[in-house]
Each structure stands twice: as C-alpha cells, then as structure tokens.
Amino acid sequence: MLTLIIAIHEGAMASVRCNGELLEAFLLQSGLKQDSVCAPLLFNIFFGAIIFEIDRRLGDIGIKLRFRVGDNILDLKRMANKTGFSIINIWKILFADDCALFAETEAELQIIMDMFVLVTAAYGQEVSFKKTEVLVVEPRRSPEPVSANIIHHGVGINYGKAYKRVQQFNYLGSTENNACNLRNEITKRINSAAFSFNYKCAAVFNNKKVRMKTKLRTYGALILSTLLYGCQTWAITTTDMKRVEVLQQDCLRRILGIKWYDKITRVQVLKIASSYGVRIQPVEAIIRERRLRWLGHIERAGPSHLLYVVLHSQANNGSRARGKQQHAYRHVVVEDMKQANINTETWQTVALDRRQWGLAITQGVRAITAKWESRQAAERATRHAYNERNAVQRLFLEPAPQRTPRVDQLMQRLRASEEDINRRQGGVDIPAPRAPSRTAWMRQQLIAADHTEHEIRAARRALNSSAPLSPTAAPYYPGWTRLYPDWTHYDDDQEHHV
C-alpha cells in the first residue's frame, strides 16, 4: 500500500488551462492531489507528525486543568475540591487543516507560535500570516485591557510583524468572542436563518402550489437547522433564548398565514403547525433535548476522550470574579435536567445506558414542553392584566393632557357630525343602530386624548343609546384594539368576527 501511494505522487505532472489551452506541464514537488480519496488521510497523518514534534518540544506549556475521573460534574462544590486530581495541559485543538492554539499568558503564546512556525518550516510548510488571528479573553471587570502582541518570526516579508488582534473570530462555523458569551453567535445564527427564510419565501413558503406539509418540512430542514447549528454546546441565557423563539414564531406565522390581529398564541401556532403531520417543538425544548443527548455521548466516551476530560475538569489557575457568574455549560445542564425531571444525582448511571438515557430524554422533552406552555399562558395572563389596568388608568385616572391640533380637528368633525345628525333627524326619534356609530368612536378618541368629565358622560350616553359598553359590542376603529384587544370587532354597516 505504501509503495502504491508513493508511486501515485512521485513524478506527478500538472498543467494550467488558460483560455481553453493547456500550458507547459511542470513537476509537482509538494502537496496532494485534489479530489483524491487518500488526500484527507495522508494530510492528517502528515499534520499529526508535526503536532507530535511540537508537543514533544513544548513540554508543560498550555492551559492547565485539574482532572479527576468519576466526579459528578453537576456537583460544583465537589468539582472545586483540589485533592485527588491530576494536571493536564491543553495547548491546541485540531480539525482538518485548522488549528487553534491556547495559552495562559502572552509569553507562553509567543513560545507556542515560534515553535509552531519553526517545526512547520522544517516539514516544508508555512504558517499563513494573513489568516492567523489572536483573540484575548479579557477578565470581567478588568481595570486595564490585557496586552497580546504576538510577533511573526517566519520567513518572508511579514517577519517581525504582529499578528492581527480581533474581538471575535469564526472557528468551524461558530463565532467566538473575547467575552466568552454567545451574543455574537446568536446574532449570527438569527441573521443567517432569517436570510435563508427570505431567500426561499418566493419559491417555497409563499408559493400556493406547494403543500403546507412540504413548507413545514422545508422550514425544519433548512431554517431550523441553520438557526440551531451547534446548539448542543450553547450556554444560552434567557434573553437570547427569547430572541431565537421570536424568529421561529415569525417564520411559522408567515408560513401559516397568521396575522397579528388573529389573536393566535404561540402555543396555538405550534399546535396548528403540528396538525399538518410535521413535528414542530418550541426552540427551548429542542435546545435542551440536544444538550442532554450530547451530554450522554460525552459521558459514554470515557476518560480517553478529550471532551470527557474537559467536561470533568476545572481550571487550575485563576479565580472567579465577585458577583454573579456567567452562564457556564454545567449551569444550563443542571437546569435542563430539572426541567426534564431527571435526577441530578444518578444521571451518570442512566447516561451510560444509551437506551435508558434516550428514553429519559424523550419523557423529559414532554415535561419541558408542558412547562413551556404553562409559562406562556402565565405570561399572557400577566400581560392582559397589565394592559387592562393601564387602559383603565389612562381613561379615568390620569390627568388630561393638553389638546393637540389632531384633537382640535376631531372636535370640529364631531360638532359637524352632530349638527348633520340633528338636521337629518329633524326632531324625530330614530332607532339606534346595532353597533356604535363613528360619532361614538370619535368621542372615545377625545376621551383618550382629553379626559374631561363632560366628554366622558357624553360618550357614555352615546354608547348606551346604541349598545352597552361591553366586550360584545365595541367599535372597530384604528386605535381601539390597543386598549381592548379581546373585544369582538364591528364595522359600521356589517358585522365582522375576527
């Protein structure tokens, strides 16, 4: 096999096509053939040899972690114990041809970069100066910014120049920032999902020839997967969770054709979407489910896996700042288990059995969804009570504001309308219409703008003469639903139920 691989690459010739013609062939002295099945494997073997040599020369440089096998990662006090552990160093993370380097100090990072440039040059490779970036995780409430002036000591015109320092950078499709939070990543996910949805609107989501079931499946395959990429590792806050939830609701309402004045709640939107045969869950339930499943995979990997070691370790150096701490992965996992009704003391035993862990998560997702629906109902009731209280306060308790030109125009129209009605009636009583007239609506507009006792009594008399002031009879004019969103709406001549 080795002889065959050598024969394929030794003496290989290549030529460049320019304007449809092949130029003179030249000898390939480095690199691998594109679209070759063996190319990824050969590169990984070659790059692994470089990393092994760098690791041998560096020694104990890197981020130091305290690792202990068998600890419950959810027991934060036990994890903070400094007895019976071993120290491990992590200075790199590799994926294909991408490499992320870590260090605790500026001097250590400079040593790692110099050694990386030196060894790769010995193997015939070169570190790209333009693609290399430096990101410093600044401590919270730090009085002074942390310096990081890493110099490039490779060959070429960039020798002696400092690498570019950034506030955030992308690694494997995710955005990392200097504050160690997900604000930039969540914003990027929302923007990408919104762009994908708008890009497919005309062809799929607004196309009447496409079945609703197909639209919802397309939403789950394209939009939801873009929105929740890598969410199994998110330590997301409540504020960011609501931002993601808003985007899902907006997309589903546009797909289903639900308008804001239809008064359809978030829970009802998901149930309507699920009635077409496509399972649509709340974003919170999806994120918590994926985090728990990912946690089970890591726990079953064992101490030989890097993710298991990192998850069961604590930083050996440094101290926490005073005050409330940032959301960490362990904190959100504890909340996930509580929401899913999973015991935080015995979860490791259950996680080792793949089938039992999957069954526990499936049952837990139902509990998470039920609790989410209960919170939505409670928040909606609180909002309605707040809006109703504010409406009453604005109408009867707050002092009257000064009149504006708009109020004067309404007053003139009101007087003209009253004179016209009196002239038409001619002193003869006419039966009151079924719904309040436009004159009564203008009286209410004046009440909202200028709360005088005379106008309030006049408006009440006008409404009582035509229909009672109750949720079953309310005028449907602009500005009215802002105060009374649950009333049945009426037009002047025809009854409309919304």
N, C-alpha and C positions, 0 to 999 in steps of 0.2 A: 504493500500500500504506500509506504514512504517513497519507494522508487518511482511509483506511478505519479505521485504528487509532484515530485521533483522534475520528472520528465515533462509534465504539463506546463510548468512555469519557467524552466530553464530554456534560454534561447527564444522566448516568445517575442514576436514582432508585432508592431502596431503601426497604423497609418491614420491620418486625419483626412476626412472628406471636406472639401472646400468647393462650393459652387457646383456640386454634383460630381466632382472629380477627386480621386484619391491621390494624396500627395505621397512623397517618397517615404517608404517604411523605415522605422527606427527600432532599435532594440530596447525592450523593457527591462530595466535593471532593478526596479523596486515596485512594490505594490502588488495587488491581487486583481484577478480578472473580475469585472463586474458581471452580475447575474450568475455567478458561479455558486453551486450548492456548497462547495467546500470553503468558500471565502470567509463566511462568518466564523466557522470553527477554527480555521487557520489563524484568523486575526485574534480571536480570543486566546488561543494558545500563545501567540507571539506577545500580546499585550500582558498576559499573565506572567510571562517570564520577566518582563520589565518591572511589573509591580513587585514581584518576589525579590528582585535585586534591590529595589528601592527600600522595601521593608527591612531587608537584612542590614542595610547601611544606616537606616534612621534609628533603630533601637526603640526606646520608650517614648518617643515624641508623638503627641496626638492628644485627643480628648480622653481623659481618664475616667472610667466608670467603675463603680462598685457593683459587682455581680454576685448573686447568691441564688443557687438553684432551689426551686420548690417554694419560694415565697409567694404569698398571695399579693399580687400587685395592687389590689384594691385596699389593702391594709397599709395606709400611708405611714402610720407610726412604726410599724414593723419594717417597712422599707427604709426608713430613716435611721435604723439601727446600724451602727458601724462595727459590728462584731461578726466574725464568721463569714467574711466575704473575700473575694479575690478581685484584683485590679486588672482591667483590660484596657488596651489603647485602641482607639479608632481614629484613623487619620485619612481614610479615603472611602468613597462609595463609587462603585463602578457599574456602568450599564453600556454595553457595546463599546463605542469609541468615546463616550462621555465619562468624565471623571470629576468628582467633587472632592476637594481636599479640606480637611478640618485641622484647626489648631486652637490652643487656648490663648496664646499670646502672639503679638506681631512678630517677635523674633523667631518663634517656632515655625510660623507660617513661611517666613523668608527662607529658613533652612529647608523646609519641605519642598518649596518651589525650586530652589537651587539644585537640590538633589534630583528632582524630577526632570529638570532641563538637562542636567549632566548625563543621567542614565539614558534618557530617550535619545540624546545625540549620539551616545556610544552605540546604540542599536540602529542608527541610521534614520531616526525620526526627529521631528521638530515640533515644538510647542507653538501653537498659533497665538501670537501676541494680541491680535485684534479680537479673538474670540474668548480670551481669558479675562475674567472679571473677578473683582474682590468685593465681598459683602461682609460687613461687620455687624454682628448682633449687639446692639447697644443696650446696656443695662437700663432698667426702668429707673426714672427719676435720677439719672446721672447728671451731676453738675456740669461736667465738661464732656464734649464728644470724644470718642475713642479714635486714636490715630491708627491708620493702617496704610503705610507707604511701602508697598511691596515692589521691589525692583526686578526687572527682567535682566537676567545675566546670560541670555542665549546669544547665538551668533546672529549677525545681520545688523541692519541699520537701527533696530529698536533696542540695541544693547544699552543698558543704563537707564532706560525709561521706566516709569512706574506704571503698573497695571491699572486699568480703569476701575475706579471705585464706584459702585452703584448702590442704590437704595433697595432695589429688588432685581431678581433675575428669574428666568424660566429654566426649570430642570424637569425633563420628562413630561412636559405639558402642564406642569403646575408652577405657580408663581410663589416664590419665597421672598420675604421682605425682612428688613432689619429689625422689625418689632416682634417677630415670631408670632404673628397673628394671621388670620385668614381674610382680612378685609380686602386686600388686593385680589386674592384668589376668588373670593365670592363675587366681586365685581366683574372680574374677567369671565367667570362662568355664566353669570346672568347676561352679560353683553353678548357672549357667543351664542347662547341659547336663543336670545331674542333675535339676533341676526339670522340664525338658521330658520326660525319660525317665519319671519317676514319674507325670507327668500323663497320659502315653499308655500306661501299663502296663495298666490295666484294659481299655481299648478295643482295643489292638493287641498289645502284647508278651505279655500273659498270656492273650490270647484264643485258645482252642484251635481256633476255627473259621477263624482266619487262617493262611494258609500261612507256613512258615518263610521262604521266599524273600521274601515280602511284608514280613515283620517286619524282615528284614535290610536291605531296600531303604529301609524307613521309618527305620531307625536311621541309615543313611548320609545320607538327605535331611534329616532333622530334627535328630538328636542330634549327629552328627559335624560337620555344618555349623555348628551353634551352638558346639560345643566349639572348633573351629579357625578361628573367624572372624578374619580379618586375620593369620593365622599366617605369611604370606609376608614380613611385616616384623618378625617376632619375633627378638630376640637372646636366645633362651631358654637357661637353664642346665640342667645335667644333673638337678639336683634337681627343677626344675619339669617337665622332660620326663617323669620318672618319675611325677609326680603325674597328669599327663594320661594316661599309659599305664595307670595303675591304674584310672581311671574307664572307659576303653574296655574293659578286661578285665572289670570288674564288670558293665557293661551286656551284653556278649556272653555272659557266663556265665549271667546271668539270662534272656536270650532263649533260649539253647540248653538251659537246664535243667541246667547242670553244677554240681555241688556241690563243696565243698572237699575232701571225703573221696574224691572220684572220682580224685584224683591226676592231673589233666589239666594239662599245662604250658601256658604262654602261647602257645608256638608251635603246639601242637596245637589250641588254641582257635581261632586264626586259620585254620588249615587246615580245621577242621570247618566253620567259617562259610563259607569259600570253596567248600566242596564242594556248597553249595546253589545255586551259579551266581552268587553275588554276590561281587565282588572286595573283600576286606577286607584292608587293609595295616596294618602297625604304624604307630602315630602318628608315630614318629620318621621313618619313610620318607616319610610324607605331608608332614610339615613341611619336610623337606629338599628334596623334589621341588618343592613350591610356592615355596620360596625361590629355587631355581635358575631356575625358569621366570620368576619376577618379575624376577630379575636380568637375564635375557636381554631382557625387554621394555624395561627401563630403558636397557640398553646400546644397543639399536636405536633408541631415541627420539632420540638425538643431543644436541649441546650446547644446542639451543634449548629443551629441556625442563627444567623446574625440578628434577625428580627426578634427572636426569642430572647437573646442576650440583652438587646437594647431595652426591650419592654420590661425585663426583670432587673434593670439596673438603675442606679442613681448616680448623679454627677458627684465625683469625688471632691472637686474643688468648687469654691464659690459659696455664696449664701443667698438666701431669699430676701427680697426687699420687704420692708414693713408695709402692712396694709393688706388689702385684698389681692390675692394672687390671680394671675391669668389662668384662663381655662386650659387645662392640660388633658391629654388623652385619657389618663386614668380617671379624672373627674367626670368626664362625659360618659365613660363606660359604666361607672357606678350609677349614674342617673339612668342610663339605658336599661340596666338590669332591674332597677326599681320600677321603672315604667312597664317593663315586661314581666314583672312578678317572678324574677329569677333570684334565687338565694345567692347573696354575695359572699357567703362563707364556703359554700360547697360547689361553686360554679366550675372550679377546675376539674373536679372529678367527673362532672357531667360533660365538660368540653372534650375530655379525652375520648369519649364515645361519640363518634360522628353522628350516628343516627339519633341518639338521645339528645344531643345538643341541637340538631336541626329540628326535632320535634318540640323542644322547649322554646326555640325561637319562633316557630310557627304559631304556637299558642300565645307567645308573648306579643307578637305583632297584633293579634286581635285585641289584646288588652291595651296596647299603645293606641290603636285606632279608636277604641271606645273612650279612652281618657281624652284623646284629642277632640273628639266630638263633644264631650261634656264641657271641655274648656271653651270651645267655640260657642256653645249655647249660653254658657255663663257670661262670656264677654259680650255677646249680642244683647242679652237681657240688661247688662250694665249700661251698654251704650244707649239703648232705648230709654231706660230710666233717666239717664243723664240728659238726653236730648229733650225729653218731655219736661223735665224740671227746668231746663234752660228756656224752653219755649214759653212756659207759664211765667217765668221770671221776666222775660223780655216783654210779654204782653201786658202784665199787670203790676209788676214790682219795680222795674227800672224806671228812672226819671225820663221824661220825654226829651229826645234830642231836638236840636234846632232844626227848623224847616230848611229844606234844600230846594233848589229850583225844580227837581223832579217832583217833590211833594206839592209845590205850587201848581204844577201842570196837572197833577192828579186832582187837586181841588177844583180847578177850573173845569176839567172834564166831568167831575162828579156833579157840580152845580148845573152844567149844561144838560147832563143826562137826567137829573131830577126835574128840571124845567120841561124837558121833552116828554118825560113820562106823565107829568101833570097835565100838559097840554093835550096829550093823546087820550088820557082817561076822561078828561072833561068833567071831573067831579063824580064819575060813575065808578063804583067798586068793581074791579076786575079780579077773577080768581087768581090766586098766587100760582106761579109756575112750580113745576115739580122740583127743580133744582134752583139754588140761589142764582140771581141774575148777576151780570157783570157789574152792576152798581154796587151790589153787596160785596163783591170781590174788591172793588176799589176802596170801599170803606175799610176793609181789613188791611189793605195796603197802607192806608193812612194811619190805622191803629199801630202797625208795626213801625211806622216812621215817627208818629207824634201821638203819644198816649195821653190824650185829653179825655176827661170823664164824659164830656158831651159826645164825642165821636164814638167812644165805646158803647154808650147807651144807644146811640143811633144805629150802629152796626148790629147790635143785638136785636133791636126791634126789626131791622130789615131782614135778618136771618130768621127770626122766629115767625115772621109773617109768611115766609115761603117754605122753610123746612127747619126742623130742630137742629141745633148746633151739636151734632153727634157724629161719631165715626161713620154712620151710614149715610150721611148727607153732607158732603163737603165740596166746595167748588174746586175744579181742576184748572188752575191757572198757574203760570210761572211764579215760583217763589213760595207756593203753598206747601208743597211736599217737603220743603226744607224744615218746616215746623211740625207737620203732621204726616210722617211718611207712611203710616199704616192705614190711612183713610181710603175708602173707595172713591175713585175719581169720577167726576161727572163733567159733561160738556153742557153748553147752553141748550142745545136742541135735542141731543141724543145721548143716551146713557152708555157709558163705556166701563167695562170691568177690566182692570189690569191685574 
